[in-house]
């Protein structure tokens, strides 16, 4: 008996592929070395548009090459159903080629496939067109020019070129708008999983690990390149990455024509996304002396920021949903596994701003987008990833990604800008909007929301030292015989917002131990969960391990009193926030593991544990350091789930 080793290898490969998780199969099938090793050939297909026919890739590309070589003459090709179609390519202006697929009365206008041409002048003319139309990076254009000038492209090289150009932010924007106009939603456009797309949007990290390094060494050169090469169009893109006022400070309007900047500001006032709007105001304040003509438009933008709410038609709904979904996809697919958390948030926030722009321009429903993305499950994954990330950046909580808090973040940035430029603001209209206790800004949002840390402010550092009288009040609060939650929560909030948390965290830890963890909450007082969350946040920001351990004991007491009977997931949430007090990765994982194991082994059989089991499994997937420590918890929940 003779065995066909090639057939045997292919069958074995098919069985092995079935065991690979679905998300990984695509990557496996793109690994040319593996396919060659196993003697497996892949028949690649191409569908022309969402409603168009499908063709075998090599046959389609060969037919397109023939049609380009003989312009105006149709070339025939059979689709996967053996139906004969014709392709014709006709010349337009400036070397532009128009591609058409037709059969009887059915006509499809195809994307430009000029890079398949055998004539290098056609390939180079295509590159010049797309680089001008879509603001492609100059270094990318230079390298591609060398490639296109050298020789005709193979099938794989052309496919790689098209995939690469589709990952350009400008091309992503075009694809997104086209989909919205056709009422076709592609999840990959709302929450991309391509690292090169995000790095082209917000810059690429090398050795930078802090926000200061990112602002100066990555964001600043990117902004200078965008504005220097593309003028006001570059500024339009630069505003997307201004997730922090320090980035906005890198933008100068000096090289730009006032009329073009005014047009951009007018567009922002009418259709801009929240991040670009606040950034434009900050840029205006920094350039007031030389661009006073922008005052009227700046006033309209400020008024628009202050007038926005978080109702169903608010852009903040979509901003929050896309932001969370993008973080979820980045986390689930490990797009930036070694990057600091702030960089992932910066990438997701800039992309969310791009999406909101497209939604505003096309007129799509932000509430529908929010509901659709929430159903995908990605925001829930993002929430867990942000709880994990507290170990590295403990000042930014996942709750801060809500539409309400993102709006409050914009109001807070307005407060800071108005304070910094108070003496420079001469316009009575602007002062009425921004300056003084009776201003519209002062009435826009209640304390402490506008002053909570923003998405790029998750590091633990003192910002404003607490005044001695505030510290003295905190000492009195925590030295009392009875802890009044509403009183000490105010002390915690003040310390947390200032960043000067060390002494208040120590006071809280000592008070809990001294009073045997007795913290009472009345009907009009904050709830026990709010107390636990605030104490955990304080301990995390201060890196106070003693406070974290005391919170664990206090939470155990509240758990036995039935606090988490209906939602044990919130018990896990408190555990992950408190655990951020431990900066060492292993100490953090041990603390989280012990706490969550205690939760899972204390659950009654009647408790519905399905959501908690999913939460534990996702935590193990997102953070390998937790996998070993949570294995017993998962086993216990699996048994409980089976018994239910």
C-alpha positions in Angstrom: 0.0 0.0 0.0 1.4 3.4 -1.0 0.5 6.5 0.9 0.3 9.8 -0.9 2.4 11.9 1.6 1.2 15.2 0.1 -2.5 14.2 0.5 -1.8 12.9 4.0 -0.1 16.2 5.0 -2.9 18.3 3.6 -5.5 16.2 5.5 -3.5 16.5 8.7 -3.2 20.2 8.2 -7.0 20.5 7.7 -7.6 18.6 11.0 -5.0 20.8 12.8 -6.6 23.9 11.5 -10.0 22.9 12.8 -8.4 22.9 16.3 -7.1 26.5 15.9 -9.3 29.2 17.4 -11.3 31.0 14.7 -9.6 34.3 15.3 -6.2 32.8 14.6 -7.1 30.8 11.4 -6.8 33.8 9.1 -3.2 34.5 10.3 -2.3 30.8 9.9 -3.5 30.8 6.3 -1.4 33.8 5.5 1.8 32.2 6.8 3.5 31.3 3.5 6.3 29.3 5.2 3.8 27.1 7.0 1.8 26.5 3.9 4.9 25.5 1.9 6.1 23.2 4.7 2.8 21.3 4.7 2.4 21.4 1.0 -0.8 23.3 1.1 -2.0 25.6 -1.6 -4.6 28.3 -0.9 -7.0 29.2 -3.6 -7.6 32.9 -3.0 -10.9 34.5 -4.1 -11.9 38.2 -4.5 -15.4 39.5 -4.3 -15.9 42.8 -6.1 -18.0 44.9 -3.8 -20.6 43.7 -1.3 -23.1 42.7 -4.0 -20.7 41.8 -6.8 -19.5 38.4 -8.2 -16.5 36.5 -6.8 -13.5 35.5 -8.9 -10.3 33.4 -8.4 -7.7 36.1 -7.5 -5.0 35.2 -10.0 -7.4 34.9 -12.9 -9.0 38.3 -12.0 -5.6 40.1 -11.7 -4.4 38.6 -15.0 -7.5 39.7 -16.8 -7.2 43.2 -15.3 -3.5 43.4 -16.5 -4.7 42.4 -20.0 -7.4 45.1 -19.9 -4.9 47.7 -18.8 -2.5 46.8 -21.6 -5.2 47.2 -24.2 -7.3 50.2 -23.2 -10.9 50.3 -24.3 -11.0 46.6 -25.3 -13.0 44.2 -23.1 -11.4 41.1 -21.7 -13.6 38.2 -20.6 -13.4 36.3 -17.3 -15.5 33.6 -15.6 -16.6 34.0 -12.1 -16.8 31.2 -9.5 -20.1 30.1 -10.9 -18.6 29.9 -14.5 -20.7 33.0 -15.5 -18.8 35.0 -18.1 -18.2 38.7 -17.4 -16.2 41.4 -19.2 -13.7 43.9 -17.9 -12.8 47.1 -19.8 -10.4 49.9 -18.8 -10.7 53.4 -20.2 -8.3 56.3 -19.9 -9.5 59.5 -18.1 -7.7 62.8 -17.4 -4.2 62.9 -16.0 -3.4 59.2 -16.6 -6.5 58.2 -14.6 -7.9 54.8 -15.5 -11.5 53.8 -15.1 -12.3 50.1 -14.5 -15.7 48.6 -15.4 -17.0 45.0 -14.9 -20.2 44.2 -16.9 -22.4 41.5 -18.1 -25.5 42.3 -20.2 -27.3 45.1 -18.3 -25.4 44.7 -15.0 -22.4 47.1 -14.5 -20.0 47.4 -11.6 -17.5 50.3 -11.4 -14.3 48.8 -9.9 -11.7 50.4 -7.7 -8.5 51.6 -9.4 -6.2 48.7 -10.1 -3.6 50.7 -11.9 -0.7 49.3 -9.9 -1.2 46.0 -11.8 -0.1 47.8 -15.1 3.0 46.6 -16.8 3.8 50.3 -17.7 5.6 51.9 -14.8 4.4 55.4 -15.8 0.8 54.2 -15.1 1.8 52.8 -11.7 3.7 56.0 -10.7 0.8 58.2 -11.9 -1.5 56.2 -9.6 0.8 56.7 -6.6 0.9 60.4 -7.2 -2.9 60.7 -7.4 -3.6 58.7 -4.2 -0.8 60.4 -2.2 -2.3 63.8 -3.1 -6.0 62.7 -2.5 -5.5 60.9 0.7 -2.6 62.6 2.6 -0.3 59.6 2.6 2.9 59.8 4.6 5.8 61.1 2.5 8.2 58.3 3.7 5.6 55.7 2.7 5.2 57.3 -0.7 9.0 57.4 -1.3 9.4 53.7 -0.5 6.5 52.7 -2.6 7.7 54.8 -5.5 10.9 52.8 -5.6 8.9 49.5 -5.6 6.5 50.6 -8.3 9.2 52.0 -10.5 11.2 48.8 -10.4 8.9 46.1 -11.9 5.3 45.1 -12.3 3.7 43.8 -9.2 3.0 40.2 -8.5 -0.4 39.1 -7.2 0.8 39.0 -3.6 2.7 42.3 -3.9 -0.4 44.0 -5.3 -2.7 42.5 -2.5 -0.2 43.6 0.1 -0.1 47.1 -1.3 -3.9 47.4 -1.3 -4.1 46.1 2.3 -1.4 48.5 3.3 -3.1 51.5 1.8 -6.5 50.5 3.3 -4.8 50.9 6.7 -4.2 54.6 6.1 -6.3 56.8 8.3 -7.5 58.8 5.3 -8.6 55.6 3.5 -10.3 54.3 6.7 -12.2 57.6 6.8 -13.3 57.2 3.1 -14.4 53.6 3.6 -16.3 54.5 6.8 -18.2 57.3 5.1 -19.0 55.2 2.1 -20.4 52.5 4.4 -22.5 54.9 6.4 -23.9 56.5 3.2 -24.9 53.0 2.0 -26.2 52.1 5.5 -23.8 49.2 5.7 -22.0 48.9 9.0 -18.6 47.1 9.0 -17.4 46.5 12.6 -13.8 46.4 11.5 -14.1 50.1 10.5 -15.6 51.1 13.8 -13.1 49.1 15.9 -10.0 48.2 13.8 -7.5 45.6 14.9 -4.5 46.8 12.8 -1.6 48.3 14.7 -0.2 50.1 11.7 -3.5 52.0 11.3 -3.4 53.3 14.8 0.3 54.1 14.7 -0.2 56.1 11.4 -3.1 57.9 13.2 -1.3 58.8 16.5 2.3 58.0 15.9 4.5 55.0 16.7 6.1 54.3 20.1 9.7 53.3 20.2 11.3 53.5 23.6 8.8 56.0 25.0 7.0 54.8 28.1 5.5 58.0 29.6 3.0 60.5 28.4 5.6 63.3 28.5 7.9 61.3 26.2 5.0 60.5 23.9 3.9 64.2 23.7 7.4 65.5 22.9 9.0 62.7 20.9 6.0 61.2 19.0 3.0 63.5 18.9 5.0 66.7 18.3 7.0 65.4 15.2 3.8 63.9 13.8 1.9 67.2 14.1 4.8 69.1 12.6 4.9 66.7 9.7 1.2 66.9 9.1 0.9 70.7 9.3 4.3 71.2 7.5 3.4 69.0 4.5 -0.3 69.3 4.2 -1.1 72.7 5.7 -4.6 73.2 7.0 -5.6 69.7 5.8 -2.8 68.4 8.0 -4.1 70.5 10.9 -7.5 68.9 10.5 -5.9 65.5 11.1 -3.6 66.7 13.8 -6.6 67.9 15.9 -7.8 64.3 16.1 -4.8 63.2 18.2 -5.2 66.0 20.8 -6.5 63.8 23.6 -4.6 66.0 26.1 -4.0 69.8 26.2 -0.2 69.2 26.2 -0.5 67.8 22.7 -2.5 70.8 21.6 0.4 73.0 22.9 2.6 71.5 20.1 0.4 73.1 17.4 1.3 76.5 15.8 -0.9 78.3 13.4 1.9 80.6 12.2 2.6 78.8 8.9 -1.1 78.7 7.9 -3.3 81.1 6.0 -5.9 82.8 8.1 -8.7 82.2 5.7 -8.0 78.5 5.5 -7.9 78.2 9.3 -11.1 80.2 9.6 -12.8 77.7 7.2 -11.6 74.8 9.3 -12.9 76.4 12.5 -16.3 77.1 10.8 -16.5 73.4 9.9 -15.6 72.4 13.5 -18.3 74.7 14.9 -20.9 73.0 12.7 -19.7 69.4 12.4 -16.6 68.8 14.5 -16.0 66.0 17.0 -15.6 66.9 20.7 -11.8 66.3 20.8 -11.1 68.5 17.8 -13.4 71.2 19.0 -11.7 71.6 22.4 -8.3 71.3 20.8 -9.2 74.1 18.3 -10.2 76.4 21.2 -6.9 75.6 23.0 -5.0 76.4 19.8 -6.9 79.6 19.4 -6.1 80.8 22.9 -2.4 80.0 22.3 -2.4 82.0 19.0 -4.9 84.8 19.9 -2.4 87.6 19.4 -1.7 86.6 15.7 -5.2 85.2 14.8 -7.7 87.6 16.4 -9.9 87.1 13.3 -10.8 83.7 14.6 -12.6 85.1 17.7 -16.2 85.0 16.4 -15.8 81.4 15.3 -14.0 80.4 18.5 -16.9 81.8 20.5 -19.3 79.7 18.5 -17.2 76.6 19.1 -17.0 77.3 22.9 -20.8 77.9 22.9 -21.3 74.6 21.1 -19.2 72.7 23.6 -21.0 74.2 26.5 -24.5 73.6 25.0 -23.9 69.9 24.2 -25.4 67.3 26.5 -25.4 63.6 26.5 -28.9 63.0 25.1 -29.7 60.4 22.4 -28.3 62.6 19.6 -25.2 63.6 21.4 -21.8 62.9 19.7 -20.5 61.8 23.1 -22.7 58.6 22.9 -20.8 57.5 19.8 -17.5 58.8 21.0 -17.8 56.7 24.2 -19.0 53.6 22.4 -16.4 53.6 19.7 -13.6 54.5 22.2 -14.6 51.5 24.4 -15.1 49.1 21.5 -11.7 50.0 20.0 -10.0 49.5 23.4 -11.8 46.1 23.6 -10.6 45.0 20.2 -7.1 46.2 20.9 -7.0 44.3 24.2 -8.7 41.1 22.9 -6.4 40.8 19.9 -3.3 42.1 21.7 -2.7 44.8 19.1 -0.3 46.7 21.4 0.7 44.0 24.0 3.7 45.9 25.3 2.5 49.5 25.0 1.6 51.5 28.1 -2.2 51.8 28.7 -2.3 55.5 27.9 -1.1 54.8 24.3 -3.9 52.3 23.7 -6.4 54.9 25.0 -4.9 57.6 22.8 -5.2 55.4 19.7 -8.8 54.5 20.5 -9.8 58.1 21.3 -8.3 59.5 18.1 -10.1 56.8 16.1 -13.4 57.4 17.9 -13.0 61.1 17.0 -12.6 60.2 13.4 -15.7 58.0 13.5 -17.8 60.8 15.1 -16.7 63.2 12.4 -17.9 60.8 9.8 -21.2 60.3 11.6 -21.8 64.0 11.9 -21.0 64.6 8.2 -23.2 61.7 7.0 -26.0 62.4 9.5 -26.0 58.9 11.1 -27.7 58.1 14.4 -25.2 58.0 17.3 -27.6 56.2 19.6 -27.9 53.4 17.1 -24.2 53.1 16.8 -23.9 53.0 20.6 -26.4 50.2 20.9 -24.9 48.2 18.1 -21.3 48.4 19.5 -22.5 47.6 23.0 -24.1 44.4 21.7 -20.7 43.3 20.2 -19.3 42.8 23.7 -16.1 44.8 23.0 -16.9 47.6 25.6 -17.2 44.9 28.3 -13.8 43.6 27.4 -12.5 47.1 27.4 -13.9 47.6 30.9 -11.9 44.6 32.2 -8.8 45.6 30.4 -8.9 49.1 32.0 -9.3 47.5 35.4 -6.2 45.4 34.7 -4.4 48.5 33.5 -4.9 50.2 36.8 -1.8 48.4 38.1 0.3 50.5 35.7 -1.8 53.7 35.5 -4.0 53.8 38.7 -5.6 57.2 38.2 -7.8 56.6 35.3 -10.9 54.4 35.9 -12.9 52.6 33.2 -16.0 54.5 34.4 -14.4 57.6 33.0 -15.1 56.3 29.4 -18.8 57.1 29.7 -20.4 59.8 27.5 -21.1 61.9 30.6 -17.5 61.8 31.8 -16.0 62.4 28.4 -18.2 65.6 28.1 -17.0 66.6 31.6 -13.4 66.1 30.4 -14.0 68.7 27.7 -15.5 71.1 30.2 -12.5 70.6 32.5 -10.1 71.4 29.6 -12.1 74.6 29.0 -11.7 75.5 32.7 -7.9 75.0 32.4 -7.6 76.9 29.2 -9.7 79.8 30.5 -7.6 79.9 33.7 -4.3 79.8 31.8 -5.3 82.6 29.4 -7.5 84.6 31.7 -5.5 87.8 31.3 -5.2 87.5 27.5 -9.0 87.1 26.9 -10.3 90.6 26.2 -13.5 89.7 24.4 -16.5 90.4 26.5 -18.4 87.6 24.8 -15.7 85.1 25.6 -15.4 86.3 29.2 -19.1 86.0 29.7 -18.9 82.3 28.5 -15.7 81.3 30.4 -14.7 83.6 33.3 -16.3 84.0 36.7 -18.8 82.2 38.9 -21.8 83.3 36.8 -20.3 82.3 33.5 -21.9 79.6 31.3 -18.8 77.4 31.9 -19.2 77.5 35.7 -22.8 76.3 35.3 -22.0 73.6 32.7 -20.9 70.7 35.0 -20.8 70.0 38.7 -17.7 69.4 40.7 -15.8 67.0 40.7 -16.5 65.6 37.2 -14.6 68.2 35.1 -11.5 67.8 37.3 -11.1 64.0 37.3 -8.2 62.6 35.4 -8.5 62.3 31.6 -7.7 59.3 29.4 -4.0 60.2 29.2 -3.6 61.1 32.9 -3.5 57.6 34.4 -0.1 57.9 36.0 0.3 58.4 39.8 1.9 61.7 40.6 1.1 64.7 42.7 -0.3 67.5 40.6 -1.3 70.2 43.2 -0.2 69.8 46.8 -3.1 69.9 49.2 -3.4 73.1 51.3 -2.6 72.6 55.0 -6.1 73.5 56.0 -7.6 70.8 53.8 -5.2 68.2 55.2 -6.1 69.3 58.7 -9.8 68.8 57.9 -9.0 65.3 56.6 -7.1 64.5 59.8 -10.2 65.5 61.8 -12.5 63.5 59.7 -10.5 60.3 59.9 -9.7 60.7 63.6 -13.4 60.9 64.6 -15.0 58.1 66.5 -17.6 57.5 63.8 -16.7 57.7 60.1 -19.2 59.8 58.1 -19.0 58.5 54.5 -20.3 61.7 52.9 -17.6 63.7 54.8 -14.6 61.5 54.1 -15.6 60.9 50.5 -15.2 64.7 50.0 -11.8 64.5 51.5 -10.9 61.5 49.3 -12.2 63.3 46.1 -10.2 66.5 46.9 -7.0 64.4 47.4 -7.6 62.3 44.4 -8.2 65.2 42.0 -5.2 67.1 43.3 -3.0 64.0 43.0 -1.7 64.5 46.5 -3.0 61.3 48.0 -0.4 59.8 50.3 -1.3 61.3 53.6 -5.1 61.0 53.1 -4.6 57.3 52.1 -2.6 56.6 55.3 -5.3 58.4 57.4 -8.0 56.2 55.8 -6.1 53.0 56.4 -5.4 53.8 60.0 -9.0 54.8 60.6 -10.4 51.6 59.2 -8.2 49.5 61.4 -8.8 51.7 64.5 -12.6 51.4 64.1 -12.6 47.7 63.4 -13.8 48.4 59.8 -17.1 49.9 61.0 -18.4 52.3 58.3 -22.1 53.0 58.5 -24.2 54.2 55.6 -27.6 55.7 56.1 -30.4 56.3 53.7 -29.2 59.7 52.6 -25.5 58.7 52.8 -23.4 57.3 49.9 -23.9 53.6 49.4 -21.5 50.9 50.7 -20.4 50.3 47.1 -19.5 54.0 46.6 -17.5 54.0 49.8 -15.6 50.9 48.8 -15.0 52.2 45.3 -13.7 55.6 46.6 -11.4 54.0 49.2 -10.1 51.5 46.6 -9.4 54.4 44.1 -7.6 56.3 46.8 -5.4 53.3 47.8 -4.6 52.6 44.2 -3.6 56.2 43.4 -1.4 56.3 46.5 0.0 52.8 46.0 -0.9 52.2 49.6 -0.8 48.4 50.1 -2.0 48.6 53.7 -5.1 50.4 52.6 -5.8 47.8 49.9 -5.6 45.0 52.5 -7.9 46.9 54.9 -10.4 47.4 52.0 -10.3 43.7 51.4 -11.3 43.1 55.0 -14.0 45.7 54.8 -15.4 44.3 51.6 -15.5 40.8 53.2 -17.6 42.2 56.0 -20.0 43.9 53.5 -20.1 40.7 51.4 -21.2 38.7 54.4 -23.9 41.3 55.1 -25.2 40.6 51.6 -23.9 43.6 49.7 -22.9 41.6 46.6 -25.6 38.9 46.6 -27.1 40.2 43.4 -24.0 41.3 41.6 -20.8 39.5 42.6 -19.2 41.1 39.5 -19.0 44.4 41.5 -17.0 42.6 44.2 -14.5 41.6 41.5 -14.5 45.2 40.3 -13.6 46.5 43.8 -10.9 43.8 44.0 -9.2 45.0 40.8 -9.3 48.7 41.7 -7.9 48.0 45.2 -5.2 45.7 43.8 -3.7 48.6 41.8 -2.0 49.6 45.0 0.5 46.8 44.3 2.8 47.9 41.5 4.7 44.6 41.4 3.1 42.4 38.9 3.3 39.1 40.9 2.2 40.7 44.1 -0.7 42.3 42.2 -1.7 38.9 40.7 -1.5 37.1 44.0 -3.7 39.8 45.7 -6.3 39.7 42.9 -6.3 35.9 42.8 -6.8 35.4 46.5 -9.6 38.0 46.6 -11.5 36.5 43.6 -11.0 33.0 44.8 -12.6 34.0 48.1 -15.5 35.5 46.2 -16.1 32.4 44.1 -15.9 29.9 47.0 -18.3 32.0 49.1 -21.1 32.1 46.5 -24.4 30.4 47.4 -25.8 27.8 45.0 -28.7 30.0 44.3 -26.5 32.9 42.9 -26.5 33.2 39.2 -22.9 32.8 38.3 -22.8 32.8 34.5 -21.8 36.4 34.1 -19.1 36.1 36.8 -17.8 33.0 35.1 -17.5 34.8 31.8 -15.8 37.7 33.6 -13.2 35.4 35.1 -12.5 33.7 31.8 -12.0 37.0 30.1 -9.6 38.2 32.8 -7.5 35.0 32.4 -7.4 35.6 28.6 -6.6 39.3 28.9 -3.9 39.0 31.5 -1.7 35.9 31.4 -0.3 36.7 34.9 -3.8 36.0 36.4 -4.3 32.7 34.6 -2.8 30.5 37.3 -4.2 32.4 40.2 -7.8 32.3 38.8 -7.9 28.7 37.7 -9.5 27.5 41.0 -12.0 30.3 40.9 -13.0 29.3 37.3 -13.3 25.6 38.4 -15.5 26.5 41.3 -17.8 28.6 39.2 -18.0 25.9 36.5 -19.3 23.5 39.1 -21.7 26.0 40.5 -22.9 26.7 37.0 -23.4 23.0 36.3 -25.3 22.5 39.5 -27.6 25.4 38.7 
